[in-house]
Amino acid sequence: MVAPSQFDELRRRYPVFCYESFEVERNPSHVVARFRFSAAPDISFAPEILFEPVAEGWNSVPDESLNNTIFHLGLIEAFSYWKATASPVIEVRAGNLSLEQIRWWEDLLIHGMGEYFYHNDIDFTATDFVKIVPKGTHGYTAYPNALAPRSLLTIGGGRDSALAGALLRESGQAFTCMMLNPSAAAREIASRVTPADPVVIRRAICPELLDLNRRGFLNGHTPFSAYLAFLGAACLLLYGYSNVIVANERSSDEGNVVYRGKEINHQYSKSLRFEALFDEYLAKYLVGSARYFSFVRPLYELQIGKLFSNFPDFFEAFKSCNRNRSDSWCGHCPKCVSVFLTMYPFLSHSALMQIFGADLFQREETIPILRELAGFEVKPFECVATTKEIIAALSLALAKSKAAGEPLPPVLQYASQRIAGVNENHAASDILASYGPHRISPEFESSLIKALNESPRSR
């Protein structure tokens, strides 16, 4: 946690963070977007994003329309660098924003950077905490023409996007996977859900920012899913698609903690609120005929675990752990425990071992993590199930273990004795039967409903 005096000193020393410019280099072998950010008197960054080519070549759109999406990509990219100083003014010299857009971006910064504010003990509630000041306020118009009726599905290598890909594979809809700095798991999943070559983008954090982090400048979480949304908008025009489909579930609407009177949500840019706001922004300011929606929005993580049990061909391919960078499961983090728990009721022991390589319920060290997930502590700042789902999943896991007539593993013994509600099953039934609000296009929703109505196979 950063001392308040350090935060105040950084804002005093760097009163203005500037998004200076951007440029786009287009050629047959690649497209590169370059950005320049600075905070006078002595900080500057020049990140680049590389878009790899695909077999059918680049889509042909006017420079003005493509530049507009790249300009916006720079705006969300700027969050990763602004956070070093938390300057009270973000000056946008690279382009224009209308007054309505300014309010939209200031709202995204406040909601999307909540975890950063919390961990750095920053009071972000003042009306003048940060102001975005563009070069001009007339804004730009969205690309007006129709694009090919096909979709980009963002793939990260985890369970949710793997399920979305599996369901889309069975739907007959035309889609391609979009991946940023793809892991081996993401590439494997993409190869199993569609024969189409993936859209691949490369991004690296500037070493200058990493140096500032080492020197004690501010650091913290940024709204990564918002970054992917704007990246998707640029890809629609570069590659010729009309939909960006993501796999953000209903569970992401639950926050982690209340801080300075505001809910802080690690998953804000996965939430339905962000999805709705971005979908509207996309059509109004970026690509007029495009859509952005989550294919699994109506479902909780527990429901996703149940549906995913029907796709054993993905069991060894997907990896949802964010801590182990070797495309495996660490087995010791809240994400691993949440995924394990929400799949346990629906899979055989051998299938669980095939996926995770270990029984996390046999490990005493799982108990402190379970306490966090079950609401005894601050909810982990990870993409995990809601507190109610954790208790419901424990209820199902207990019922499954008792039905097998075997001794309860240590974690389930603890849950049975110490966590209220796990010896009941009505909450699990309610969650598994629920279907939440969403923005899925009707032609896609039918595939999801069909999958939900099919009887799950025991694995």
URJO-V272218 format. One record per pair of residues at least 6 apart in sequence whose ideal C-beta (glycine too) atoms are under 8 Angstrom apart, sorted by the first residue. I is the first residue (numbers start at 1). J is the second residue. Records with the same first field share a line. If there is no record, write none. Layout:
I->J / J
//
This chain:
1->119 / 120 / 121
2->120 / 121 / 122 / 218
4->121
6->216
7->86 / 120 / 121 / 122 / 218
10->84 / 85 / 86 / 217 / 218
11->85 / 86 / 87 / 88
13->85
14->39 / 40 / 43 / 85 / 87
15->87 / 88 / 89
16->39 / 40 / 87 / 89 / 90 / 91
17->37 / 38 / 39 / 78 / 81 / 82 / 85 / 87 / 89 / 90 / 91
18->37 / 38 / 39 / 40 / 90 / 91 / 93
19->35 / 36 / 37 / 74 / 75 / 78 / 90 / 91 / 92 / 93 / 94
20->36 / 37 / 38 / 93 / 94
21->35 / 36 / 93 / 94
22->33 / 34 / 35 / 36 / 67 / 70 / 71 / 74 / 94 / 95
23->33 / 34
24->31 / 32 / 33 / 34 / 63 / 66 / 67 / 70
25->31 / 32 / 34
26->58 / 66
28->53 / 57 / 58
29->53
30->50 / 51 / 52 / 53
31->50 / 51 / 53 / 58 / 238
32->48 / 49 / 50 / 51
33->48 / 49 / 51 / 70 / 73 / 74 / 234
34->46 / 47 / 48
35->45 / 46 / 47 / 48 / 74 / 77 / 78 / 94
36->44 / 45 / 46
37->44 / 45 / 46 / 47 / 78 / 81 / 82
38->44 / 45
39->84 / 85 / 87
43->84 / 85 / 208 / 212
44->208
45->81 / 206 / 208 / 209
46->206
47->77 / 81 / 203 / 204 / 205 / 206
48->204
49->73 / 77 / 201 / 202 / 203 / 231
50->201 / 202 / 203
51->199 / 200 / 201 / 234 / 235 / 238
52->199 / 200 / 201 / 202
54->197 / 199 / 239
55->197
58->238 / 239
59->147 / 237 / 238 / 239 / 240
61->143 / 145 / 237 / 238
62->143
64->140
65->142 / 143 / 237 / 287
66->234 / 237 / 238
68->95 / 140 / 142 / 143 / 285 / 286
69->230 / 233 / 234 / 236 / 237 / 286 / 287
70->234
71->94 / 95 / 140
72->230 / 233 / 234 / 285 / 286
73->230 / 231 / 233 / 234
74->94
75->92 / 105 / 230
76->223 / 226 / 227 / 230
77->227
78->90
79->109 / 112 / 113 / 222 / 223 / 227
80->205 / 209 / 222
81->206 / 209
82->90
83->113 / 116 / 218 / 219 / 220 / 222
84->209 / 212 / 213 / 217 / 218 / 219
85->217 / 218
86->120 / 122 / 130 / 218
87->130
88->128 / 129 / 130 / 131
89->130 / 131 / 133
90->130 / 131 / 132 / 133
91->133
92->132 / 133 / 134 / 135
93->135
94->135
95->134 / 135 / 140
96->134 / 135 / 136 / 137 / 138 / 139 / 140
97->105 / 132 / 134 / 137 / 139
98->137 / 138 / 139
99->137
100->139
101->139 / 281 / 285
102->132 / 134 / 137
104->277 / 281
105->132
106->130 / 131 / 132
107->277
108->223 / 226 / 269 / 274 / 277
109->130 / 132
110->124 / 129 / 130
111->223 / 265 / 268 / 273 / 274
112->222 / 223 / 226 / 268 / 269 / 274
113->124 / 220 / 221 / 222 / 223
114->124 / 259 / 262 / 263 / 264 / 265 / 268
115->220 / 221 / 256 / 264 / 265 / 266 / 381
116->122 / 218 / 220 / 221 / 222
117->123 / 124 / 259 / 260 / 264
118->257 / 259 / 264
119->220 / 221
120->218 / 220
123->129 / 260
124->130 / 260 / 262
125->260 / 261 / 262
139->285
140->285
141->285
142->282 / 283 / 284 / 285 / 286 / 287 / 288
143->237 / 286 / 287 / 288 / 289
144->288 / 289
145->288 / 289
146->242 / 289
147->236 / 237 / 240 / 241 / 242 / 287 / 289 / 290
148->240 / 241 / 242
149->174 / 242
150->173 / 174 / 175 / 176 / 240 / 241 / 242 / 243
151->168 / 173 / 174 / 175 / 176 / 241 / 242 / 243 / 244 / 245
152->175 / 176 / 177 / 178 / 199 / 232 / 235 / 236 / 239 / 241 / 243 / 244 / 245
153->161 / 164 / 165 / 168 / 175 / 176 / 177 / 178 / 193 / 245 / 246 / 247 / 295
154->161 / 177 / 178 / 179 / 180 / 228 / 232 / 244 / 245 / 246 / 247
155->161 / 162 / 165 / 177 / 178 / 179 / 182 / 186 / 189 / 190 / 198
156->179 / 183 / 186
157->182 / 183 / 184 / 185 / 186 / 189 / 318 / 319 / 320 / 327
158->185 / 318 / 319 / 320 / 383
159->304 / 305 / 308 / 318 / 320 / 339
160->247 / 248 / 249 / 296 / 301 / 304
161->186 / 189 / 246 / 247
162->189 / 193 / 308 / 311 / 314 / 317 / 318
163->247 / 296 / 304 / 307 / 308 / 311 / 314
164->245 / 246 / 247 / 295 / 296
165->177 / 189 / 190 / 192 / 193 / 194
166->192 / 193 / 308 / 311 / 314
167->295 / 307 / 447 / 448 / 451
168->175 / 193 / 194 / 245 / 295 / 444 / 447
169->192 / 193 / 194
170->447 / 451
171->444 / 446 / 447
173->443 / 444 / 447
175->194 / 196 / 245
176->194 / 196 / 197 / 198 / 199 / 239 / 241
177->186 / 189 / 190 / 193 / 194 / 196 / 198 / 199
178->198 / 199 / 201 / 231 / 232 / 235 / 244
179->186 / 187 / 190 / 198 / 199 / 200 / 201
180->201 / 202 / 203 / 228 / 231
181->201 / 202 / 203
182->190 / 198 / 200
183->319 / 327
184->327
185->317 / 318 / 319 / 327
187->198
188->317
189->314 / 317 / 318
190->198
192->313 / 314 / 317
199->235 / 239
201->231 / 235
213->219
221->266 / 381
223->268 / 269 / 274
224->269
225->246 / 248 / 267 / 269 / 270 / 274
226->269 / 274 / 278
227->269
228->246
229->244 / 246 / 269 / 274 / 278 / 282 / 292
232->244 / 246 / 292
233->244 / 282 / 286 / 287 / 290 / 292
235->241 / 244
236->242 / 244 / 287 / 290
237->287
242->289 / 290 / 291
243->290 / 291 / 292 / 293 / 441
244->282 / 290 / 291 / 292
245->293 / 294 / 295 / 444
246->270 / 275 / 292 / 293 / 294 / 295
247->294 / 295 / 296
248->267 / 270 / 271 / 275 / 294 / 296 / 297
249->270 / 294 / 296 / 297 / 299 / 300 / 301 / 304
250->272 / 297 / 298 / 299 / 300 / 436
251->267 / 300 / 301 / 384 / 385 / 386 / 389
252->265 / 267 / 270 / 271 / 383
253->265 / 267 / 271 / 272 / 273
254->265 / 267 / 379 / 386 / 387
255->263 / 264 / 265 / 379
256->264 / 265 / 266 / 378 / 379 / 380 / 381
257->263 / 264 / 378 / 379
258->264
265->271
266->381 / 382 / 383
267->383
268->274
270->294 / 383
272->297 / 436 / 437 / 438 / 439
275->292 / 293 / 294 / 297 / 439
276->439
278->292
279->291 / 292 / 293 / 439
282->290 / 291 / 292
283->289 / 290 / 291
291->441
293->438 / 439 / 440 / 441 / 444
294->438 / 439 / 440
295->440 / 444 / 448
296->304 / 448
297->436 / 437 / 438 / 439 / 440
298->434 / 435 / 436 / 437 / 438 / 440 / 448
299->307 / 435 / 436
300->385 / 386 / 389 / 431 / 434 / 436
301->338 / 339 / 342 / 384 / 385 / 386 / 389
302->342 / 385 / 389 / 392 / 393 / 428 / 431 / 432
303->431 / 432 / 434 / 452
304->342
305->339 / 342 / 343 / 345 / 346 / 393
306->345 / 346 / 432 / 456
307->451 / 452 / 456
308->314 / 343
309->343 / 346 / 347 / 351 / 456 / 457 / 458 / 459
310->451 / 454 / 456 / 457
312->351 / 459
315->351 / 354 / 355
316->354 / 355
318->355
319->327 / 328 / 329
320->329 / 335 / 336 / 339
321->328 / 329 / 330 / 331 / 333 / 335 / 336
322->333 / 335 / 382 / 383
323->330 / 332 / 333 / 335
324->330
328->357
329->336 / 355 / 356 / 357
330->336
331->356 / 357 / 358 / 360 / 363
332->365 / 369
333->369 / 382
334->369 / 372 / 373 / 380 / 382 / 384
335->380 / 382 / 383 / 384
336->356 / 360
337->360 / 366 / 369 / 370 / 373
338->373 / 382 / 384 / 385 / 390
340->352 / 356 / 360 / 361
341->360 / 370 / 373 / 385 / 390 / 393 / 394 / 397
342->385 / 389 / 393
343->352 / 355
344->352 / 361 / 393 / 396 / 397 / 400
345->393 / 396 / 397 / 399 / 400
346->456 / 458 / 459
347->355 / 459
348->458 / 459
349->359
351->459
352->359
353->359
359->409
360->366 / 411
361->397 / 409 / 410 / 411 / 412
362->409 / 410 / 411
363->410 / 411
364->410 / 411
366->411
367->410 / 411 / 414
369->380
370->390 / 411 / 414 / 415 / 419
371->377
372->378 / 379 / 380
373->379 / 380 / 384 / 385 / 387 / 390
374->387 / 390 / 391 / 394 / 415 / 419
375->387 / 390
379->387
384->390
385->393
388->427 / 431
389->431
391->419 / 420 / 421 / 422 / 427
392->427 / 428 / 430 / 431
393->428
394->412 / 415 / 419 / 422
395->421 / 422 / 423 / 424 / 425 / 427 / 428
396->425 / 428
397->412 / 415
398->408 / 412 / 415 / 416 / 422 / 423
399->425
401->408 / 409 / 412
402->408
408->416
415->422
416->422 / 423
421->427
435->452
438->445
440->448
//
